[in-house]
Amino acid sequence: MYRIGKSIAAALALVVATAAAVAQDFPNKPITVIVPFAAGGPTDTVARLVAQSMTTYLKQQVIVENAGGAGGTIGANKVAKSKPDGYTLLLHHIGHTTAPSLYRKLPYDTINDFEPIGLVTDVPMTIISKKDFPPKDMKDLVTYVKANKDKVTYANAGIGSASHLCGMLFMTAIQTEVTTVPYKGTGPAMNDILGGTVDFMCDQTTNTTGQIKAGKVKVYAVTTPKRVPSLPDVPTMQESGLASFDVAVWHGLYAPKGTPKPVIDKLTQALQAAVKDPNVKARLAELGTEPVPVEKATPDALGKQVKAQVELWSPIIKKAGVYAD
Ligand code: ASP
């Protein structure tokens, strides 16, 4: 008995010592952050800002890789199946928690296949359209979409994306379905809005602010209950008559399940440095948002958020009756 106890203690000591050594040495090569959407879109923008700041803190390159498709589930699956060593991370948004209700079969477990690192930022969305889309304001948009539902097209980043969620809520609210056009991310969707080949979409201000300010797209409303400081003239959906419409896109940083705790701790410190970084704050403010307070850039806060949001969206999505196979 005593001998077994001793060897268990020795083995445990070795595990602790190895974990400490891993953490001391971490990171000793570049870290890849997978963005589950196309380059040039809003999630990509947030990830690149954060990655740059984490690079400075960790003194090691943090690279962004885009793995778009299937509403973010392809990129999430890639990270779920990656080696849990802290060198492959996922920066995903609210869609991480709507996917389990939207997909009949997901190749990964949203809660149990990931280690949360921390929340990153909450980004408002905007309803925008191609420049020459006839409706003038939100009231007009609702009337126009209802009257032209067979020809109007709505762009999104696939089932499970934030743009899909926002569009689904909009269509449910006005009780009208239109044709949706899926992209690997709203970066490429924006190109088609600018080119006029698709009519309208709902997307994060991190993608739309520049185009709105340059007058290259029409904007109808912001999706948060409060107006966005960088777009003070744009009314909210609620002001425009869509009672209780409220969507903001929260983002989180994750590692694969089983990543050693000391490594997660170091990544959390780097994320916290990023959310405090004045450059990150200034750039996000220009894009209509701000990073989360440092106490939310923690595994605990993100873990709680994921569980709560999976529960929140499940009945709403079931009611909307939307599924992907
Ligand atoms: N905004 C996209 C979405 O609808 C994702 C992206 O391209 O960043 O989820």
Residues whose N, C-alpha, C, O or C-beta is under 5 A from the ligand:
A	BS01	LIG	F37 A38 G41 P42 T43 D44 A157 S161 A162 S163 H164 G185 T186 G187 Q204
